[in-house]
Amino acid sequence: MTDSWRNEVQYEDKHVHEVYDQIATHFSATRYKPWPVVDEFLRSLPAGAVGLDVGCGNGKYLPVNKNVFIVASDRSKALVEIAGQHQPHTAIVADTLSLPHPPSRFDFAISIAVIHHLSSVDRRIQAIRAILQTLTPPSRASSGGQALIFVWALEQKNSRRGWDRGGQQDVLVPWVLKPDHASQPDTPARTYQRYYHLYHEGELQDNVIAAGARILSSGYDRDNWWVVIARRD
């Protein structure tokens, strides 16, 4: 591990992983409605398909299609415990950059609002590559597994955040943990800073191509850029 890589890991530990462990219950309470593009992708899958939710958070997408089986994972143990309540799916603690799954086995994968938490382009591309390698490759009988990836967009001038093209792409976004969601009683409100890389238009496509993917579709939805990708071989 290089010094640069080690520094990136430590930075993400402080501004991503430790934060989500602290705010898990409060965060989960605000995440309950599936986004339309993700909902449509999951409902389009054939019955019996087996896939992954990489960076599953509280597992809100696990119940969308009852005819598929999902292995969900997240770095936050607290969020995994919440996601694990969505039976019959399973949820495990795992790092996006070191997924414990066999290669070329899964029919689909989703990774929603996760990769933008990685603090360098090399780590973001590696995460996409790790997801890609879990998918079944194309064959004469099948086009292969597909993955849907969402990341926050830089172009959000109409949102309450007001970010837009030409602005800072690497930002710390505050999360105020309210007292009624804190783990200890009588705890005052506390603000945590979460790291995000805000993707400009076309950047996500560049990353997935660098990771070795082919792009099946892409778009913009709810202040996010998204792509559906598959393996080339």
Buried (B, 14 or more C-beta within 10 A) or exposed (E): EEEEEEEBBEEBEEBBBEBBEBBBBBBBBEBEEBBEBBBEBBEEBEEEBBBBBBBBBBBBBBEBBEEBBBBBBBBBEBBBBBBBEBEEBBBBBBBBBEBEBEEEBBBBBBBBBBBBBBBBEEBBBBBBBBBBBBBBBBEEEEEBBBBBBBBBBBBBEEEEBEBBEEBEBEBEBEBEBEEEBBEEEEEEEEEBEBBBBBBBEEBBBEBBBBBBBBEEEBEEEEBBBBBBBBBEE
